[in-house]
Amino acid sequence: MELFENSDHFFVKSGQRITHIVTVSDLDKLPGRLFMFGMFCLFELKIRNIIRKRKIQWEEIIESNAVAHGQIIQLTHRRVNEIIRLLNVVIEK
């Protein structure tokens, strides 16, 4: 990661106090992995909301076979009365 090119650790501040030290090895531990996973999930949700709000025609941007595969999965979920958006299926593929 570029952040760790010049230093092997970082200080985390809360208010005016330094509360934690983060090292490269911390990123490979479970709490670091969970934090990064959570950040990626929040980012994905934010992108989905932007796509929905702006009504972006994302189907034209994504490969047609991915959209077709997503439509098949969406139909399968509908058969068992599960509601799922096509955007969710294609992104999770």
C-alpha positions as semicolon CSV with decimal commas, in nm:
position;residue;x (nm);y (nm);z (nm)
1;M;0,000;0,000;0,000
2;E;0,121;0,346;-0,082
3;L;0,049;0,471;0,269
4;F;0,319;0,248;0,414
5;E;0,595;0,330;0,162
6;N;0,749;0,603;0,379
7;S;0,659;0,472;0,724
8;D;0,589;0,135;0,884
9;H;0,329;0,275;1,125
10;F;0,065;0,546;1,165
11;F;-0,086;0,716;1,464
12;V;-0,465;0,731;1,502
13;K;-0,604;1,039;1,673
14;S;-0,933;1,076;1,850
15;G;-0,984;1,443;1,915
16;Q;-0,650;1,581;2,030
17;R;-0,518;1,251;2,167
18;I;-0,329;0,973;1,994
19;T;-0,530;0,661;2,075
20;H;-0,385;0,388;1,851
21;I;-0,086;0,291;1,640
22;V;-0,148;0,103;1,313
23;T;0,123;-0,106;1,147
24;V;0,131;-0,303;0,822
25;S;0,089;-0,629;1,014
26;D;-0,230;-0,493;1,175
27;L;-0,396;-0,488;0,834
28;D;-0,353;-0,865;0,807
29;K;-0,517;-0,936;1,144
30;L;-0,889;-1,008;1,181
31;P;-0,993;-0,663;1,310
32;G;-0,809;-0,497;1,021
33;R;-0,964;-0,733;0,768
34;L;-1,312;-0,679;0,911
35;F;-1,265;-0,304;0,901
36;M;-1,155;-0,314;0,536
37;F;-1,443;-0,548;0,446
38;G;-1,687;-0,311;0,615
39;M;-1,542;-0,014;0,427
40;F;-1,578;-0,198;0,094
41;C;-1,938;-0,289;0,177
42;L;-2,021;0,073;0,261
43;F;-1,854;0,186;-0,062
44;E;-2,058;-0,067;-0,262
45;L;-2,382;0,050;-0,100
46;K;-2,294;0,412;-0,175
47;I;-2,228;0,330;-0,542
48;R;-2,559;0,139;-0,569
49;N;-2,748;0,434;-0,421
50;I;-2,581;0,674;-0,663
51;I;-2,672;0,449;-0,957
52;R;-3,034;0,428;-0,841
53;K;-3,073;0,800;-0,763
54;R;-2,922;0,918;-1,089
55;K;-3,103;0,647;-1,287
56;I;-2,781;0,553;-1,464
57;Q;-2,834;0,304;-1,746
58;W;-2,574;0,066;-1,604
59;E;-2,700;-0,226;-1,816
60;E;-2,539;-0,062;-2,120
61;I;-2,202;-0,037;-1,946
62;I;-2,180;-0,393;-1,808
63;E;-2,098;-0,689;-2,032
64;S;-2,416;-0,832;-2,185
65;N;-2,345;-1,186;-2,064
66;A;-2,318;-1,061;-1,704
67;V;-2,655;-0,886;-1,736
68;A;-2,811;-1,197;-1,892
69;H;-2,672;-1,413;-1,610
70;G;-2,809;-1,166;-1,355
71;Q;-3,152;-1,176;-1,516
72;I;-3,158;-1,556;-1,488
73;I;-3,070;-1,538;-1,117
74;Q;-3,330;-1,267;-1,067
75;L;-3,600;-1,486;-1,226
76;T;-3,498;-1,779;-1,007
77;H;-3,545;-1,564;-0,696
78;R;-3,882;-1,440;-0,818
79;R;-4,006;-1,798;-0,854
80;V;-3,967;-1,845;-0,480
81;N;-4,116;-1,501;-0,408
82;E;-3,785;-1,335;-0,321
83;I;-3,745;-0,978;-0,437
84;I;-3,399;-0,899;-0,569
85;R;-3,283;-0,613;-0,789
86;L;-3,090;-0,692;-1,104
87;L;-2,820;-0,445;-1,001
88;N;-2,758;-0,643;-0,680
89;V;-2,720;-0,969;-0,872
90;V;-2,482;-0,834;-1,136
91;I;-2,259;-0,655;-0,883
92;E;-2,232;-0,965;-0,663
93;K;-2,141;-1,194;-0,953
